[in-house]
Amino acid sequence: MLMTRQDCSSDIAWQNGRFLSRAELAVSPSDAGFVLGATVTEQLRTFRGILFQPDAHAQRLAASLAAVGVTAPQPLDDILAAATEVARHNHALLTSARSPAAADIGLIIFVTPGELASHHQGQAGAPVTTIHSFPLAVSLWAEAYTSGTSLRCVDIRQVPADCWPIGAKIRSRMHYFLADREAAAAEAGARPVLLHADGRISETSTANIAVVISDAIVTPPATDALAGTSLGYLRQLAEQAGLGWQTRSLTRDDLLAADELLLTSTPWCLQPAIRLDGVAIGSGCPGPRYQHLLQAWSDAVGLDIAAQARGELA
């Protein structure tokens, strides 16, 4: 049963059925999530303090847990209820002296297998579910909405599907870390594009990739990249706008030949990529499809996403 939160004047978190202050939150250094990176996770964001697409994130969390064989110790409904309360409480504190639209939070749910028997006197621990949040650092990506971002194909490859299921959202992300470093070394501020060993495009370290070709959007299939919840929402907006939607494997040449490149990710929703490996995509500026879809996204959530990032909604 979900425990009742006591009044708290600081940020709260939640762990295995108990609300606590964020400062009290801890994960054992003997936990398999820490020792092995064996952690299933979801990141959500709020708009005006309300979680965006919580059901879609919950469904993917359940699918990821099933894929890796970890069972959360709480029912999914209890986890979502706790996430809703953590988001509501912490957003209210964050915006207590400002408009509710001025700032929002990112919220993390993660589940670990618990303490390793080899680190815990031969007795394996029980799985641990944790929820915490943080203010979205929207200023980091504010400029990208209007100026676009650069991508770099990197030598670091996507983890093969026979290592772990590509459809599971997990925390074993050393390849992302290394890819980020390689891209930044090639071009300051660039994001990496990870490919499979056979040259298929997968994703960036933080976003799904969508290619605009005339009146259609093409994205890698679920066999090539983790299916993002934000990418799924973009599909809804695209179909409402009368755009076609296709999934097929993409190559670097497909990206270079695109009219526009779109990136989707939970914290910042939708941004344009205007260069790949130093080569302009389309006109080399954020394109009309991007502009239309970002406006549609802003209209749907009831605030100007780019204006919030620029600090204009205070």
N, C-alpha and C positions, 0 to 999 in steps of 0.2 A: 504494500500500500504506500502511496505517496505521502511522505511526512509533511506536516505543515511547517512553513518557514516562519521563523520568528522575525520580528521587525529588526531591520539592520540598516545602519546609516552608511555602510560601505558596500562595495561590490560583493555580490554573493556568487557562489558556485554550488554544485550539487555532485555528490558522489555516493553511489550505491544506496539511494533512498534517503539521503540526509542533506539538507541545505546547510551550508557553512560559509563563512567569509572566504573570499578568494585568497586572502593571506594564509588561511589554514589549509588550503588545498595541497595535497602531497601524493606522489606516486612512489612506491617503494623502489629503491635502486635494484632490487632483486626481481622486480616484475619483468616478465617476458617482453612486455611492451617497451621497456627501457633497455633490457639486455640485448634483445634480438630485433627490436623494431617491429615486433609482431602486434601491431595496433591497427584496428579498423576504425575509421574516422569519417566524420561528415563536418563540413563547414557551412554554416548558414549565415545570412545577414538579415538585418531588419530594415524596414522602411517606416519611419516615425515610430520606432520601437516595436513594430509587429513583424514577426518572423515571416520571411518571404518563402513561399513554396515548401512549407514544412512537411507536407505529406509526401512530396516527391523525394525529399531528402531522407525521410523515414523509410520509404520503400527501398531506396538504394542502400541504406544502412543495413536493413534486414537482409538484402541480397548479398552484401559483402560479408556479413557475419556467416551466412550459410555457406558461402563459397570457400571460406577458410576454416570452417568447422569450429567457430567460437560461438558460444551461447551467452547472450547478455543475461545477467541475473535478475533483471526487471522486465516486465511487459513493455512493449514498445509504446503503448499509450501512456504509461507512467513516465517514460523517458521524455516523450514529447510534451507532456504537461509540465514537467520540471523545466525543460528548455524554454517553454513559453514564459514561465514565471521568472527565470533567470534573466531572460531578455527584457521583460517588462520592468523589473526592478532596476537593473543596471542602466537601461536607457533612461529611465526617469531621473536617476542620479546624474547621468551625463548631461542631460539637457535641462536641469532644474532651473537654470537662470537664462535659458535660451528657448527658441522655438523648437518643438519636437522634430521639425524637419531639418534643423541645423546640423545634426550629427546622428550617426547610427552606429550600431555595434556589429562586430562579427562574433559568431557563437560557434563553439567547437563541442561536438559530442565525440568521445572516443571510448572504445572498449578494448581492454587488454585481457589476455588469458589469465593473468594473475601471477603470483610469485612462482619462480622455477623451483622444482623440487631440489635440484642440485644446489640451490642457494638458500634453501629453507628447511634444513634438517631432514631432507628426504620426503617432505610433504609438499605437494603442489598446492598453490593457493587457488582461491576461487576467482573467476573473472571479475573485473572491476570496470564499472561504467562511470565516466566523469563528464561533467558539463561545465564549461567556463566561457567567459566572454571577454572582449577587449574593444576599445573604441576603434572604429575603422580609420586607418591612416589615409584618409581620402586625398590629402594634399599630395601624396606620393604619385598619384596617377591623374591629377587634375589636368595637366597640360596635354596628356595623351588624347583626351576627348576631341580636342581641336587640332592638334598638331600630328596626331598619329604616332605610331611606334615602329621601331625597326626590329626585324627578325634576322637571326643568323642560324643557318644549318650547322650543326656541330658534329664532332666525331663520336661523342658519347651517344650510344644507341639505347633505344627503348628496351626494357627488360623483356625477353622472349616469353610468350604465353605459356611455355612449358616450365617456367620458373614459378610463376604464380598467376592466377586469373587476372587478365587485364581489366575485367569488369569489376574487380574489387577495389574499393577506395581504401588504401592502406598507407601506413606511415613509413614504409621502407623506401626511402627516397634519396639515397646517396647519389644516384645517377642524375636526379634533378639538380642537386647541389653542384655537382661537377659540371653539368651542362650550363648552368647559370654562370659559373666562373669562366668557362671557355668562351661563351658568347660575349660576356663583358670585356674579356681580354681582346677580342677581335674588334669590338665597337662599343664604346661607352654607352650604356643605357639599353643595349639591344637585349632582346629575349631570345632564348634558344628554341630552335625547332628540333625535336627529337624524331629520328627516323628509325624504322626497323632495319635489321641487317640487310634485307633485300631492297631497301630504298623506299618502302612505303612510308608516307608521312603519318606520324602518330599525333603528337600534340606539342605544346610548349610545356615548360615546367609548371606553369600556373594557369593554362587556359586551353580550351578547345579551339580548333581552327576551322573556319568555314570559308569557302571560296565562292565569290559571286561571279557568275558567268551569265551575262545578259539578264534574263528575267528568272534565273534559277539560282539557288544556293546548293552547293555540293559540300558534303562533309565526309570524313572517313567513317567507315562502318564500325560497329561495336567490336569487331575482331581486330581493329587497328588502333583504337583509342578508347579510353574510359569515357563512357557516355555521360556528359555533364548535364546537371539539372538546368543550368543556365542555357546550355545549347538546346535542350528540349523546349525551354520557354521561347527562345529565339525562333524555333520552328513554328510555334503557335503564332507569333507576331508576323512571321514571313507569310504564312498561309493566309492570315487575315488581310495582308497587303496584296494578295494575289500572286505571290512569288511561288515558283515551283521549288520542290525540295527533293534532293537526291542524295543517296549515300553510295559511295564507291571509293575504292582505294585511290589515293592521290600520290603524286610524285612532286619533287621539287619543280620540275618543268610546269606542272599544272598550276602551282602557286605563282610562278613567274608570269604565266599567261593569263592570270585572272584579271577581271575588271576591277575587283576589290577583294581585299582579305579582311575578314572579321575575326575577332577574338572574343570569346565569351568566358567569363569566370564569375564566381559568386560575389566576391567583394566589389568589383567595379562593373559588372554586368556585361557591357558591350563596348569594345574599342576597335579602331581601325589600325591595321598594319599597313604601312605605306611603302616599305622597302624590305627586300629580302636579299641578304648578302650584298648590300650596297646598290642593288638594282631597283628602280622605282616600279611599284605595282600600279598598273593603270595610269592615271594622271599624276601619280606621286603625291596626291592629297587625299584626305578623307572624302569618300565618294557619296553620291546621292542615296544609294541604298542604305549605307550606314547611317546617314543623317536621318532618314525617314524612320528606320527601325529604332534608333536611340530615342527619337521623339515619341514613338509609340510606346516604348518601354517606360519612359518618364510619365506619359499620360496614364498608363495602366497602374502605376504605383502611387500616383498623386503627388509627385514632386519632380523637379528638374534634377536629374541625376548628376549632370555635369556641373550645374550651378551649385549643388551641395558640395561637390568636390572642390570648387573654387572658393568656398566659404561665403557664398552670396545669400544663404538662407538663414543667417543668424537672426 
